[in-house]
């Protein structure tokens, strides 16, 4: 759990994100969203995906640390 979140750890999973983006884009296009709105979301979303991954890792580490601290409070 001591590993830091970074792009190199995320890179092997980029194909999952790419496939998910293509599927979601096709779903939204099929129900009538215009293509330029979908492309705008993609242009914004894909570059920030590693940042979301990093945020989730930090959040998970914080929860684990808080859980350990709460165990110490129960002992007192």
TIZA-573624 format. One line per field, with one value per atom (N, C-alpha, C): residue number from 1; residue in one letter; chain; atom name; x, z, y. Coordinates in steps of 0.02 Angstrom, whole numbers, plus 50000, padded with zeros to 5 digits. Each point is the difference from the previous one (the first is absolute). Last residue first. Layout:
# TIZA-573624
seq = c(NUM / ...) $
type = c(a / ...) $
mol = c(A / ...) $
atom = c(CA / ...) $
east = c(X / ...) $
up = c(Z / ...) $
north = c(Y / ...) $
//
This chain:
# TIZA-573624
seq = c(76 / 76 / 76 / 75 / 75 / 75 / 74 / 74 / 74 / 73 / 73 / 73 / 72 / 72 / 72 / 71 / 71 / 71 / 70 / 70 / 70 / 69 / 69 / 69 / 68 / 68 / 68 / 67 / 67 / 67 / 66 / 66 / 66 / 65 / 65 / 65 / 64 / 64 / 64 / 63 / 63 / 63 / 62 / 62 / 62 / 61 / 61 / 61 / 60 / 60 / 60 / 59 / 59 / 59 / 58 / 58 / 58 / 57 / 57 / 57 / 56 / 56 / 56 / 55 / 55 / 55 / 54 / 54 / 54 / 53 / 53 / 53 / 52 / 52 / 52 / 51 / 51 / 51 / 50 / 50 / 50 / 49 / 49 / 49 / 48 / 48 / 48 / 47 / 47 / 47 / 46 / 46 / 46 / 45 / 45 / 45 / 44 / 44 / 44 / 43 / 43 / 43 / 42 / 42 / 42 / 41 / 41 / 41 / 40 / 40 / 40 / 39 / 39 / 39 / 38 / 38 / 38 / 37 / 37 / 37 / 36 / 36 / 36 / 35 / 35 / 35 / 34 / 34 / 34 / 33 / 33 / 33 / 32 / 32 / 32 / 31 / 31 / 31 / 30 / 30 / 30 / 29 / 29 / 29 / 28 / 28 / 28 / 27 / 27 / 27 / 26 / 26 / 26 / 25 / 25 / 25 / 24 / 24 / 24 / 23 / 23 / 23 / 22 / 22 / 22 / 21 / 21 / 21 / 20 / 20 / 20 / 19 / 19 / 19 / 18 / 18 / 18 / 17 / 17 / 17 / 16 / 16 / 16 / 15 / 15 / 15 / 14 / 14 / 14 / 13 / 13 / 13 / 12 / 12 / 12 / 11 / 11 / 11 / 10 / 10 / 10 / 9 / 9 / 9 / 8 / 8 / 8 / 7 / 7 / 7 / 6 / 6 / 6 / 5 / 5 / 5 / 4 / 4 / 4 / 3 / 3 / 3 / 2 / 2 / 2 / 1 / 1 / 1) $
type = c(x / x / x / x / x / x / x / x / x / x / x / x / x / x / x / x / x / x / x / x / x / x / x / x / x / x / x / x / x / x / x / x / x / x / x / x / x / x / x / x / x / x / x / x / x / x / x / x / x / x / x / x / x / x / x / x / x / x / x / x / x / x / x / x / x / x / x / x / x / x / x / x / x / x / x / x / x / x / x / x / x / x / x / x / x / x / x / x / x / x / x / x / x / x / x / x / x / x / x / x / x / x / x / x / x / x / x / x / x / x / x / x / x / x / x / x / x / x / x / x / x / x / x / x / x / x / x / x / x / x / x / x / x / x / x / x / x / x / x / x / x / x / x / x / x / x / x / x / x / x / x / x / x / x / x / x / x / x / x / x / x / x / x / x / x / x / x / x / x / x / x / x / x / x / x / x / x / x / x / x / x / x / x / x / x / x / x / x / x / x / x / x / x / x / x / x / x / x / x / x / x / x / x / x / x / x / x / x / x / x / x / x / x / x / x / x / x / x / x / x / x / x / x / x / x / x / x / x) $
mol = c(A / A / A / A / A / A / A / A / A / A / A / A / A / A / A / A / A / A / A / A / A / A / A / A / A / A / A / A / A / A / A / A / A / A / A / A / A / A / A / A / A / A / A / A / A / A / A / A / A / A / A / A / A / A / A / A / A / A / A / A / A / A / A / A / A / A / A / A / A / A / A / A / A / A / A / A / A / A / A / A / A / A / A / A / A / A / A / A / A / A / A / A / A / A / A / A / A / A / A / A / A / A / A / A / A / A / A / A / A / A / A / A / A / A / A / A / A / A / A / A / A / A / A / A / A / A / A / A / A / A / A / A / A / A / A / A / A / A / A / A / A / A / A / A / A / A / A / A / A / A / A / A / A / A / A / A / A / A / A / A / A / A / A / A / A / A / A / A / A / A / A / A / A / A / A / A / A / A / A / A / A / A / A / A / A / A / A / A / A / A / A / A / A / A / A / A / A / A / A / A / A / A / A / A / A / A / A / A / A / A / A / A / A / A / A / A / A / A / A / A / A / A / A / A / A / A / A / A) $
atom = c(N / CA / C / N / CA / C / N / CA / C / N / CA / C / N / CA / C / N / CA / C / N / CA / C / N / CA / C / N / CA / C / N / CA / C / N / CA / C / N / CA / C / N / CA / C / N / CA / C / N / CA / C / N / CA / C / N / CA / C / N / CA / C / N / CA / C / N / CA / C / N / CA / C / N / CA / C / N / CA / C / N / CA / C / N / CA / C / N / CA / C / N / CA / C / N / CA / C / N / CA / C / N / CA / C / N / CA / C / N / CA / C / N / CA / C / N / CA / C / N / CA / C / N / CA / C / N / CA / C / N / CA / C / N / CA / C / N / CA / C / N / CA / C / N / CA / C / N / CA / C / N / CA / C / N / CA / C / N / CA / C / N / CA / C / N / CA / C / N / CA / C / N / CA / C / N / CA / C / N / CA / C / N / CA / C / N / CA / C / N / CA / C / N / CA / C / N / CA / C / N / CA / C / N / CA / C / N / CA / C / N / CA / C / N / CA / C / N / CA / C / N / CA / C / N / CA / C / N / CA / C / N / CA / C / N / CA / C / N / CA / C / N / CA / C / N / CA / C / N / CA / C / N / CA / C / N / CA / C / N / CA / C / N / CA / C) $
east = c(49594 / 50003 / 49941 / 50016 / 50041 / 50000 / 49895 / 49960 / 50038 / 50107 / 49953 / 49958 / 50148 / 50036 / 49955 / 49912 / 50014 / 50038 / 49958 / 49940 / 50009 / 50172 / 49996 / 49939 / 50028 / 50051 / 49997 / 49860 / 49977 / 50050 / 50054 / 49949 / 49974 / 50152 / 50034 / 49950 / 49916 / 50037 / 50035 / 49890 / 49952 / 50034 / 50134 / 49976 / 49949 / 50080 / 50053 / 49977 / 49856 / 50004 / 50052 / 49983 / 49941 / 50001 / 50165 / 50012 / 49942 / 49976 / 50052 / 50014 / 49851 / 49970 / 50051 / 50076 / 49956 / 49969 / 50127 / 50043 / 49958 / 49886 / 50030 / 50043 / 49915 / 49947 / 50025 / 50145 / 49992 / 49945 / 50039 / 50051 / 49996 / 49845 / 49988 / 50055 / 49982 / 49996 / 49987 / 50021 / 50061 / 49996 / 49804 / 50055 / 50064 / 49794 / 50001 / 50061 / 49952 / 50012 / 50012 / 49948 / 50061 / 50017 / 49797 / 50058 / 50065 / 49796 / 50008 / 50062 / 49943 / 50022 / 50011 / 49907 / 50071 / 50028 / 49769 / 50034 / 50076 / 49865 / 49996 / 50036 / 49980 / 50048 / 49997 / 49848 / 50068 / 50050 / 49739 / 50039 / 50072 / 49784 / 50048 / 50042 / 49826 / 49987 / 50047 / 49990 / 49938 / 49992 / 50190 / 49940 / 49936 / 50213 / 49987 / 49935 / 50081 / 49973 / 49984 / 50100 / 49934 / 49970 / 50219 / 49952 / 49930 / 50176 / 49989 / 49948 / 50073 / 49956 / 49984 / 50153 / 49933 / 49951 / 50228 / 49968 / 49929 / 50131 / 49983 / 49964 / 50085 / 49942 / 49978 / 50196 / 49942 / 49937 / 50203 / 49985 / 49939 / 50084 / 49970 / 49979 / 50119 / 49934 / 49963 / 50224 / 49956 / 49930 / 50176 / 49972 / 49954 / 50139 / 49927 / 49968 / 50241 / 49976 / 49924 / 50103 / 50006 / 49978 / 50022 / 49935 / 50003 / 50194 / 49959 / 49933 / 50144 / 50030 / 49962 / 49941 / 49977 / 50029 / 49967 / 50029 / 49978 / 49984 / 49962 / 50035 / 50128 / 49966 / 49964 / 50066 / 50014 / 49959 / 49991 / 50044 / 50016 / 49873 / 49959 / 50043) $
up = c(51206 / 50060 / 50042 / 49787 / 50051 / 50065 / 49801 / 50032 / 50057 / 49860 / 50045 / 50037 / 49830 / 50060 / 50050 / 49791 / 50040 / 50063 / 49842 / 50039 / 50040 / 49852 / 50057 / 50043 / 49800 / 50048 / 50062 / 49822 / 50032 / 50052 / 49867 / 50049 / 50037 / 49823 / 50056 / 50055 / 49799 / 50036 / 50062 / 49855 / 50036 / 50040 / 49860 / 50057 / 50041 / 49799 / 50050 / 50063 / 49814 / 50029 / 50055 / 49875 / 50042 / 50035 / 49841 / 50060 / 50048 / 49793 / 50038 / 50065 / 49846 / 50031 / 50042 / 49874 / 50054 / 50036 / 49808 / 50055 / 50059 / 49803 / 50026 / 50061 / 49880 / 50038 / 50032 / 49856 / 50060 / 50045 / 49785 / 50048 / 50065 / 49828 / 50028 / 50047 / 49859 / 50073 / 50032 / 49757 / 50034 / 50076 / 49873 / 49993 / 50033 / 49992 / 50045 / 49996 / 49856 / 50070 / 50044 / 49775 / 50001 / 50071 / 49965 / 49991 / 50005 / 50003 / 50062 / 49995 / 49807 / 50052 / 50066 / 49821 / 49990 / 50052 / 49999 / 50021 / 49993 / 49920 / 50073 / 50027 / 49766 / 50027 / 50076 / 49878 / 50000 / 50030 / 50075 / 49942 / 50008 / 50103 / 50017 / 49939 / 50011 / 49972 / 50021 / 50039 / 50028 / 49981 / 49928 / 49977 / 50028 / 50068 / 49931 / 49975 / 50214 / 49999 / 49930 / 50021 / 50032 / 49998 / 49922 / 49953 / 50030 / 50138 / 49946 / 49951 / 50171 / 50026 / 49946 / 49942 / 50012 / 50025 / 49970 / 49935 / 50010 / 50192 / 49968 / 49934 / 50111 / 50036 / 49969 / 49918 / 49980 / 50034 / 50063 / 49930 / 49975 / 50217 / 49997 / 49928 / 50033 / 50030 / 49997 / 49931 / 49950 / 50028 / 50139 / 49956 / 49947 / 50182 / 50000 / 49953 / 50042 / 49975 / 49995 / 50090 / 49928 / 49976 / 50234 / 49968 / 49927 / 50137 / 50028 / 49965 / 49940 / 49980 / 50027 / 50060 / 49934 / 49979 / 50260 / 49947 / 49933 / 50292 / 49938 / 49949 / 50204 / 49982 / 49934 / 50200 / 49933 / 49985 / 50203 / 50001 / 49932 / 50058 / 50000 / 50000) $
north = c(50121 / 50042 / 49991 / 49894 / 49967 / 50040 / 50082 / 49949 / 49966 / 50160 / 50032 / 49949 / 49927 / 50021 / 50034 / 49939 / 49940 / 50017 / 50168 / 49985 / 49936 / 50066 / 50045 / 49986 / 49878 / 49981 / 50045 / 50053 / 49938 / 49977 / 50185 / 50017 / 49939 / 49967 / 50033 / 50018 / 49912 / 49948 / 50030 / 50149 / 49959 / 49945 / 50132 / 50039 / 49960 / 49907 / 50001 / 50038 / 50000 / 49932 / 49998 / 50198 / 49991 / 49933 / 50043 / 50040 / 49993 / 49898 / 49966 / 50038 / 50096 / 49942 / 49962 / 50184 / 50022 / 49941 / 49957 / 50021 / 50022 / 49948 / 49939 / 50017 / 50178 / 49969 / 49935 / 50108 / 50040 / 49972 / 49905 / 49981 / 50040 / 50060 / 49934 / 49977 / 50206 / 50003 / 49932 / 50033 / 50022 / 50001 / 49936 / 49952 / 50026 / 50137 / 49943 / 49955 / 50197 / 50019 / 49939 / 49965 / 50040 / 50023 / 49884 / 49957 / 50038 / 50120 / 49962 / 49954 / 50117 / 50047 / 49964 / 49878 / 50012 / 50049 / 49960 / 49939 / 50010 / 50170 / 49998 / 49939 / 50025 / 50048 / 50003 / 49860 / 49974 / 50050 / 49990 / 50019 / 49979 / 49868 / 50053 / 50016 / 49823 / 50065 / 50057 / 49749 / 50029 / 50073 / 49871 / 49965 / 50029 / 50081 / 50020 / 49967 / 49940 / 50068 / 50024 / 49788 / 50000 / 50070 / 49974 / 49972 / 49997 / 50073 / 50049 / 49973 / 49856 / 50053 / 50052 / 49829 / 49973 / 50054 / 50057 / 49986 / 49974 / 50034 / 50064 / 49988 / 49813 / 50027 / 50066 / 49903 / 49960 / 50027 / 50098 / 50015 / 49963 / 49957 / 50066 / 50017 / 49804 / 49992 / 50067 / 49995 / 49969 / 49990 / 50081 / 50052 / 49970 / 49895 / 49997 / 50050 / 49981 / 49935 / 49994 / 50207 / 49988 / 49931 / 50091 / 50002 / 49978 / 50020 / 49946 / 49997 / 50173 / 49937 / 49940 / 50226 / 49981 / 49932 / 50040 / 50040 / 49972 / 49970 / 49998 / 50046 / 49867 / 50061 / 49992 / 49813 / 50024 / 50063 / 49861 / 50056 / 50028 / 49800 / 50059 / 50063) $
//
